[in-house]
Amino acid sequence: MAVTAVGIIKLRNLFAVVMLSGIFSLLAATLYVHLTAVDVAFTEASVGAGISTLLMLATLAITGEHEKKNTSINFLPLLIVFITGAALIYGTFDMPLYGAVDAPANLHLIPRFIELSGTEIGIPNIVTSVLASYRGYDTLGETVVIFTAAIGVLVLLGRGGNRWRPGMAKDPKSTDGENEI
């Protein structure tokens, strides 16, 4: 995954970046399967490698395939990323250790799911009841976020028929230079 991330950072061909980000998502899904988080792996594979890659390819069809070379370096976005990353890492220090017996999820949630999911949900399989009911709103929320992002990308990029976009040739007959060939 680290090699893929470095490749994403170094490449200027946006099509290759999109393909590498899809590969990164598939590698992340494989890692989630190894950590026995199959539902998260399924979501990562379908959303990260599937829908996100499709949206990025659609964006590339509207815009250009190559990133423009930036001669100046703006350190403000880099500083914001590092501060946000440091805050997120600091937030993990308060989390219980992975698999700790005294973690709140192991003390409160898991016993409730085991004892009450059959009567509360009506499904005898505990895993199915958790995924289908308790986490149903979570999955719905993830779907709403993905579709909202897709609509936002399409609105921002626009698909007007007479609109000139970078990478397109201008119509030599046009006087205003806005029509495409």
One Martini backbone bead per residue (centre of mass of N, CA, C, O) as a GRO file, in nm:
protein
  181
    1MET     BB    1   0.057   0.063  -0.019
    2ALA     BB    2   0.298   0.256  -0.008
    3VAL     BB    3   0.382   0.231  -0.305
    4THR     BB    4   0.116   0.333  -0.419
    5ALA     BB    5   0.120   0.612  -0.280
    6VAL     BB    6   0.382   0.710  -0.412
    7GLY     BB    7   0.280   0.684  -0.702
    8ILE     BB    8   0.050   0.891  -0.673
    9ILE     BB    9   0.237   1.133  -0.605
   10LYS     BB   10   0.442   1.120  -0.861
   11LEU     BB   11   0.233   1.128  -1.068
   12ARG     BB   12   0.085   1.303  -1.370
   13ASN     BB   13  -0.101   1.080  -1.461
   14LEU     BB   14  -0.434   1.055  -1.394
   15PHE     BB   15  -0.502   0.770  -1.486
   16ALA     BB   16  -0.287   0.628  -1.311
   17VAL     BB   17  -0.396   0.738  -1.043
   18VAL     BB   18  -0.672   0.602  -1.056
   19MET     BB   19  -0.568   0.311  -1.072
   20LEU     BB   20  -0.401   0.321  -0.806
   21SER     BB   21  -0.644   0.385  -0.621
   22GLY     BB   22  -0.789   0.119  -0.680
   23ILE     BB   23  -0.560  -0.062  -0.577
   24PHE     BB   24  -0.554   0.052  -0.292
   25SER     BB   25  -0.844  -0.039  -0.221
   26LEU     BB   26  -0.794  -0.343  -0.264
   27LEU     BB   27  -0.572  -0.364  -0.049
   28ALA     BB   28  -0.750  -0.268   0.184
   29ALA     BB   29  -0.958  -0.496   0.159
   30THR     BB   30  -0.756  -0.720   0.219
   31LEU     BB   31  -0.683  -0.620   0.501
   32TYR     BB   32  -0.973  -0.642   0.619
   33VAL     BB   33  -0.996  -0.945   0.583
   34HIS     BB   34  -0.752  -1.012   0.765
   35LEU     BB   35  -0.915  -0.851   1.011
   36THR     BB   36  -1.220  -0.953   0.997
   37ALA     BB   37  -1.364  -0.708   0.800
   38VAL     BB   38  -1.580  -0.777   0.565
   39ASP     BB   39  -1.773  -0.533   0.548
   40VAL     BB   40  -1.549  -0.324   0.499
   41ALA     BB   41  -1.427  -0.460   0.251
   42PHE     BB   42  -1.678  -0.440   0.075
   43THR     BB   43  -1.702  -0.133   0.082
   44GLU     BB   44  -1.418  -0.068  -0.029
   45ALA     BB   45  -1.449  -0.218  -0.298
   46SER     BB   46  -1.711  -0.071  -0.400
   47VAL     BB   47  -1.631   0.229  -0.340
   48GLY     BB   48  -1.322   0.265  -0.382
   49ALA     BB   49  -1.290   0.081  -0.652
   50GLY     BB   50  -1.557   0.149  -0.795
   51ILE     BB   51  -1.710   0.430  -0.775
   52SER     BB   52  -1.462   0.617  -0.753
   53THR     BB   53  -1.330   0.532  -1.016
   54LEU     BB   54  -1.567   0.609  -1.196
   55LEU     BB   55  -1.576   0.911  -1.120
   56MET     BB   56  -1.283   0.975  -1.207
   57LEU     BB   57  -1.316   0.888  -1.503
   58ALA     BB   58  -1.543   1.090  -1.566
   59THR     BB   59  -1.372   1.338  -1.504
   60LEU     BB   60  -1.152   1.282  -1.721
   61ALA     BB   61  -1.352   1.308  -1.962
   62ILE     BB   62  -1.395   1.620  -1.904
   63THR     BB   63  -1.111   1.662  -1.869
   64GLY     BB   64  -0.790   1.594  -1.818
   65GLU     BB   65  -0.499   1.368  -1.802
   66HIS     BB   66  -0.304   1.602  -1.713
   67GLU     BB   67  -0.103   1.754  -1.500
   68LYS     BB   68  -0.008   2.048  -1.404
   69LYS     BB   69   0.270   2.226  -1.362
   70ASN     BB   70   0.397   2.338  -1.053
   71THR     BB   71   0.627   2.587  -0.954
   72SER     BB   72   0.484   2.637  -0.693
   73ILE     BB   73   0.485   2.625  -0.334
   74ASN     BB   74   0.226   2.538  -0.105
   75PHE     BB   75   0.227   2.512   0.252
   76LEU     BB   76  -0.061   2.526   0.373
   77PRO     BB   77  -0.186   2.248   0.297
   78LEU     BB   78   0.040   2.083   0.433
   79LEU     BB   79  -0.008   2.193   0.719
   80ILE     BB   80  -0.303   2.101   0.745
   81VAL     BB   81  -0.248   1.798   0.710
   82PHE     BB   82  -0.054   1.766   0.954
   83ILE     BB   83  -0.248   1.868   1.172
   84THR     BB   84  -0.475   1.666   1.119
   85GLY     BB   85  -0.303   1.410   1.157
   86ALA     BB   86  -0.215   1.472   1.448
   87ALA     BB   87  -0.503   1.481   1.566
   88LEU     BB   88  -0.580   1.189   1.490
   89ILE     BB   89  -0.352   1.048   1.641
   90TYR     BB   90  -0.420   1.167   1.919
   91GLY     BB   91  -0.709   1.035   1.929
   92THR     BB   92  -0.594   0.730   1.951
   93PHE     BB   93  -0.482   0.731   2.252
   94ASP     BB   94  -0.789   0.683   2.380
   95MET     BB   95  -0.797   0.410   2.278
   96PRO     BB   96  -0.837   0.096   2.286
   97LEU     BB   97  -0.710  -0.187   2.252
   98TYR     BB   98  -0.685  -0.434   2.041
   99GLY     BB   99  -0.895  -0.672   2.194
  100ALA     BB  100  -0.990  -0.565   2.452
  101VAL     BB  101  -1.183  -0.673   2.715
  102ASP     BB  102  -1.240  -0.364   2.845
  103ALA     BB  103  -1.393  -0.268   2.620
  104PRO     BB  104  -1.691  -0.125   2.553
  105ALA     BB  105  -1.779  -0.325   2.330
  106ASN     BB  106  -1.728  -0.585   2.514
  107LEU     BB  107  -1.917  -0.492   2.763
  108HIS     BB  108  -2.193  -0.394   2.593
  109LEU     BB  109  -2.253  -0.477   2.293
  110ILE     BB  110  -2.201  -0.781   2.258
  111PRO     BB  111  -2.398  -0.889   2.475
  112ARG     BB  112  -2.648  -0.763   2.345
  113PHE     BB  113  -2.634  -0.905   2.071
  114ILE     BB  114  -2.642  -1.196   2.181
  115GLU     BB  115  -2.911  -1.166   2.361
  116LEU     BB  116  -3.115  -0.952   2.169
  117SER     BB  117  -3.121  -0.982   1.852
  118GLY     BB  118  -3.343  -1.200   1.815
  119THR     BB  119  -3.578  -1.023   1.948
  120GLU     BB  120  -3.540  -0.737   1.816
  121ILE     BB  121  -3.520  -0.843   1.503
  122GLY     BB  122  -3.579  -1.169   1.417
  123ILE     BB  123  -3.284  -1.283   1.377
  124PRO     BB  124  -3.084  -1.557   1.443
  125ASN     BB  125  -2.848  -1.415   1.313
  126ILE     BB  126  -2.618  -1.201   1.435
  127VAL     BB  127  -2.470  -1.083   1.190
  128THR     BB  128  -2.722  -1.012   1.025
  129SER     BB  129  -2.854  -0.824   1.237
  130VAL     BB  130  -2.627  -0.618   1.247
  131LEU     BB  131  -2.605  -0.546   0.940
  132ALA     BB  132  -2.923  -0.500   0.878
  133SER     BB  133  -2.989  -0.309   1.138
  134TYR     BB  134  -2.779  -0.161   1.317
  135ARG     BB  135  -2.611  -0.080   1.028
  136GLY     BB  136  -2.816   0.045   0.823
  137TYR     BB  137  -2.776   0.356   0.862
  138ASP     BB  138  -2.480   0.359   0.793
  139THR     BB  139  -2.512   0.260   0.501
  140LEU     BB  140  -2.702   0.484   0.414
  141GLY     BB  141  -2.504   0.716   0.471
  142GLU     BB  142  -2.285   0.625   0.271
  143THR     BB  143  -2.464   0.644   0.020
  144VAL     BB  144  -2.534   0.944   0.041
  145VAL     BB  145  -2.244   1.048   0.021
  146ILE     BB  146  -2.178   0.935  -0.260
  147PHE     BB  147  -2.411   1.071  -0.420
  148THR     BB  148  -2.339   1.361  -0.337
  149ALA     BB  149  -2.058   1.359  -0.464
  150ALA     BB  150  -2.148   1.301  -0.752
  151ILE     BB  151  -2.326   1.550  -0.786
  152GLY     BB  152  -2.107   1.759  -0.720
  153VAL     BB  153  -1.917   1.691  -0.953
  154LEU     BB  154  -2.120   1.741  -1.184
  155VAL     BB  155  -2.182   2.037  -1.112
  156LEU     BB  156  -1.891   2.151  -1.120
  157LEU     BB  157  -1.821   2.052  -1.420
  158GLY     BB  158  -2.020   2.006  -1.615
  159ARG     BB  159  -2.227   1.938  -1.941
  160GLY     BB  160  -2.213   2.141  -2.154
  161GLY     BB  161  -2.227   2.166  -2.504
  162ASN     BB  162  -2.091   2.485  -2.530
  163ARG     BB  163  -1.846   2.411  -2.349
  164TRP     BB  164  -1.528   2.487  -2.267
  165ARG     BB  165  -1.247   2.269  -2.214
  166PRO     BB  166  -0.981   2.141  -2.117
  167GLY     BB  167  -0.841   1.980  -2.413
  168MET     BB  168  -1.001   2.141  -2.617
  169ALA     BB  169  -1.092   2.237  -2.918
  170LYS     BB  170  -1.141   2.508  -3.108
  171ASP     BB  171  -1.359   2.672  -3.303
  172PRO     BB  172  -1.274   2.845  -3.591
  173LYS     BB  173  -1.573   2.975  -3.651
  174SER     BB  174  -1.567   3.104  -3.390
  175THR     BB  175  -1.581   3.423  -3.226
  176ASP     BB  176  -1.572   3.344  -2.902
  177GLY     BB  177  -1.432   3.045  -2.839
  178GLU     BB  178  -1.666   2.833  -2.708
  179ASN     BB  179  -1.676   2.629  -2.922
  180GLU     BB  180  -1.683   2.304  -3.016
  181ILE     BB  181  -1.590   2.026  -3.224
   0.00000   0.00000   0.00000
